[in-house]
Amino acid sequence: MANPQREFLEDGYIKLSRKIFISKTFSNLNAIQKLITIYLILMANHKDNEWWDSYQQKFITVPRGSFVTSVEQIRKKIKDKLVTTQKIRTCIKILKNMQFLTIKTTKHYSLITIV
């Protein structure tokens, strides 16, 4: 029988410093925005990767610290009634203005990079 803890660890982890509490970025976010921010950090690649763009029929390089997603995907993954599509869009806009992340959008997906 497989060890569920071992399988979880093999997917990777992040280190989250307690200094986050005194971070200007984090301290200026509300609770929902903090949840979304941590989710975005967890989704970022820890090494360069490739992703198949089925619309353009080619692989695109997704560098370390980046990931491909959509607002709807984020909402479905978080699975919380309080996390709405609009709150995710607002949070991403705030994080972009704070230079915490960059976002490159297409008609079909977004490439988010944690700066």
N, C-alpha and C positions, 0 to 999 in steps of 0.2 A: 504494500500500500504506500502510495506517495505521501510525503510529508508536506501538508499544505503550507506550513511556515517556510519551508525550504523553497517551495515554488514561488512564494511571494518575494522572498529575498533575491531570487534569481532575476526578477524583473527590475531590480535596481532600487535605489533609495536616494534621498537627498539629505544633506545636513542642513539643519535650520538653526542658526545661531540665536541665542537669546537676545542678542543685540538688535534683533528685528523690532523689538518693542520700542527702541529709541530711534529707529529709522524714520527720517522725515516722510518718506513715501508711505510706509506702513501706518504710521500714526495719523496720517491725514485721510485714511480710508475708513468707511463704516464697516460693520461686521460682515455684511454680505460681500462687500468688495474685498475684504481680507480673505474670505473663503475662496472667492474666484481667483484672486492673486495666487494663493497657495496651489490651487488646482493648476493654474497656468505654469507655475514653476515645476510642478510634478510631471507635467506633460512634455516638457522640453527634453530633446534628445541629449544624452550624455556623451554621444560621439556622432560624427557625421553619418548620415544614412541616406538611402534613396527611397523615393516614394513614387509609385506609378500614377501618373496623371492620366486617368482614363479618358478625359475629354480631349487632351492633345495627343494621346497615344504615345507618350514618352515618359522616361524616368526623369525626375527632377531631383537635384541634390538638396537635401535638407541638412544644413550644417548643425554642428553642436550648439545647443542652446535654443534651437528652433524646433517647430513642429507644424504640421499641417492640420487644420481643423476648420470648423465653422461655428458660428454662434449657437446654432441648433445642436450640434454635437456636444458642445460644452454644457448646454442646459440639460441634455439627456444624461450625460455622465455624472453631473453633480446630484441629480435626482432630489431636488428640494423645491417644494412649492414656492418658497420665497425667492428663489433665484429665477427671475424671468428673463426673457430675451432682451428686453429693454435694459434691465440692470446689468446684464453682461456687456451689452454695447456701451453703456455709460462707463462701466469700469474699465473696459479696454481703452476707451477714449481718454479717460483720466490718466491711466498708466502710460499711454502714449505721450500725453502732454507733459508728464513728469519725467519723460525719457527713460522709463523703466523697461519699455518694450518698443519694438517697431512692428508694423503690420503691413504686409503686402497682400492686397485682396484681388481676387479675380471673380468672375461670375459664379464660379463653382466651389471655391475654397479660399481660405486665408492662410498665409504663411506668417506665423508669429515668431518673433525672435526676442528672447529675454536678453536685455542689454546688461 
